[in-house]
Amino acid sequence: MFKIAVLVSGGGTNLQSIIDAINSKYIDARIEMVIGSKEGIYALERAEKNGIKTYVVSKKDYKDDFSYKILELTRGKVDLIVLAGFLSILDGEILDEFKNKIINIHPSLIPAFCGPGMYGIKVHEAVIKSGVKVSGCTVHFVNSEVDGGAILTQETVPVYFSDDSQKLQKRVLEKEHMILSKSIKLISEGKVKIIDGRVNIEE
């Protein structure tokens, strides 16, 4: 059985989309654990309601050992780490031990509107301000560069003149739910290869 850990920081709608995809048999996998970046977030409640083990690893408590604590929890127990709205940056040994085995969902079309400080609603605010006509979301592999790993899947949405950041965020989130589950499915089925920093999907 393909096992995953899901890392969360908020309400957990992306986590719920993974749970639903597994329950519907779209993905043949199991969520081994959910790790939250702080206590009291609804994502942890979603996990507990579905009988999934939960842990809290906060940067405030663990400071420089934050990423290593997550590595201790996941080492030898999961095949893939999924950052689903996880707002902290992983660094150190976990990036080596889980090389090409950590993915993140980002609410823009990388390489646009990404990098340090670009997360959550800030991304959508920047998109609206720029005047671009298309936005979307990206699932990418995680490496030492923020939002810099190989791009796995992307999906687009239109940006309307009447949009505000909340309207755009809602539209993008619907696509996030789709491509995050699709990405996990592709990886779990062994269809993803990274060649020279680019992803080849074998259908």
N, C-alpha and C positions, 0 to 999 in steps of 0.2 A: 504493500500500500504506500502510495506517494504521500509523504507527510509534510505539512507546512506550518510555519509560525507566522502569525499576522501581528504586526506592530501598529498600534493605534494611538491617537491623541485626542479624539473628540467623540462625536456622536456615533460613528461607526457605520454609516450607510454603505460604504464600500465593503466593510467586513460582512454586513448583512447580505450583500450581493454575492459574496463568495459562499456563505453558508447556504443560501438559496440554490446556488449553482451545484453545490455538492448534494444537497437534499434531492434535487431533481435529476440527479445522475448525469448532469452535463459534464461535471468534472469527477473523475474517479480518484478521489484523494480524501485525506482527513486533516482537519485543523487540529494539530497536536497541542497548540497553546496559543493564547492571545496575550501579548505583552503591552501594557499601557504605560504611557509616559508620566501619568499622574493618577492619583486616586480620584474616584467619584465621576469618571467620564462614562457616558452612556454606552460606549462601545463595550466596556467590561461587563455591563449588565446584559447586553445582547449575548455575549459569549456564555455567561453563566446560565442564562435561560436555555441555551442549547447544549448544556453539559460539557462545555469546553473549559479546560484548565486556564486560569488567569494568573498573571503576575503583574506587579507594578515595579518598574525600574525608572526612577526619576533622576534627572540630571542634578537636581538640587541635593538629593541624598548621596548619589554615587560620584558626582563631580567627574574627575578624570578617568575613573574606573567604569563609567557609565556603559560604554560600548563593550568592555570586557565582561561586565555582568550579563549583558544580553548574550554574549558568546557562550558564557558558562551555562546558561539556561538552554541554549539551542544546540550546542555541540553534540554531535552523534545522535541527535533526536529527530532532526528534520532534514528534508531534502531541499527545501526552498524557504527563504524568508521574504515575506511580502510586506512592504511598507504601504499601509492603506490609510493615508491621511496622517502619517507619522511626522511630527514637526521637528524632531531632533535629528542631528547629523551623526551618522555612524562613522567611526574612524578606528584606526589601529588594526589589531590582529583579525578581527571579524571579517574585514574586507579581504584578507588573504585566505583565511580558512573557508570562507563562503564565496570565493571568487566566481563570478558568473552564476551565483545562486542566491542573489538578493535582487529583487525588483521593486520599483517605486512607481506610483502613479502621480503624474504631475498635471495640473489643470491648464496647460497650454500646449501649443505645438512646438516642442523643443526643436531647434535652439532659440526660438523666440520666447521672451517673457519668462526666463528661467535664471537659475543661479542664486547666489547668496541673497537672502532677504526677500526672494520672490516665492511666496507661498500663500495658500488660502485666498481670501478675498482680495489681497493686494495684487495678485496676478490679474484678476478680472478688472480691477480698477485701472491698471496699466493698459490693458487691452482696449477698454472703452476710450481712455484718454488718447490713445495712439491713432484711433480712427480706422484701424484695420477692419476689413469686411468679413474675415474668417478667423475663427479661433478653434479650440478643440482641446484634446488631452493626449497625453503620451504615457505609455508604459516603457520604462527603460531599465537597464541593468544599473546597479549602483557600484560606483568606484570612488576613488579618493577625490574626484572633482564633483562639486555639487551640480546635480542634474547633467553630468557629463558622460555617463556610461552609454553603451550601445543602445540604440532605439529599437524596441521590440515591436510595439504596435502603436498606431495613432488613429484618431478619429476626429473628424471636423464637425463644426457647427457654424451656422451663419451668425454674424454679429449685426444686429439691427440698430438703426439710428435711435430708436426709442428705448433701447436697452439701458438698464442701469446694471451695476455690478452684480446685484442679487439675481436679477433675471437671467443674466448670462451664466452665472454660477450654476443655477438650477439646470439650465439646458446642457451645460458641459457635464454636470454630475451624472445625468442619465447615460451619457456616452462612457463616462468613467466606469460605471457599473458593468457595462457590456465588455469593454476591452480588458478590464482587469481579470475577469473570469476567463475570457478567451486566452489571455496570455498564460495564465496558470495551466489551462488545459493543454496548450501547445507545448509548454515545458514538460509537463507531467507525461506527455506522450512521446517525448524525445524528438520532437520535430524542430527544435531550435538549435542552430549552430552559429557561433560567432566567428567570423572570418575577417581578419584585418580590421577589427573594430566595428564591423557591420554585421547585422543579423540576417541570416538566411533562414527562411521558414520552409521546411520541406513538407509539402502537402501530400 
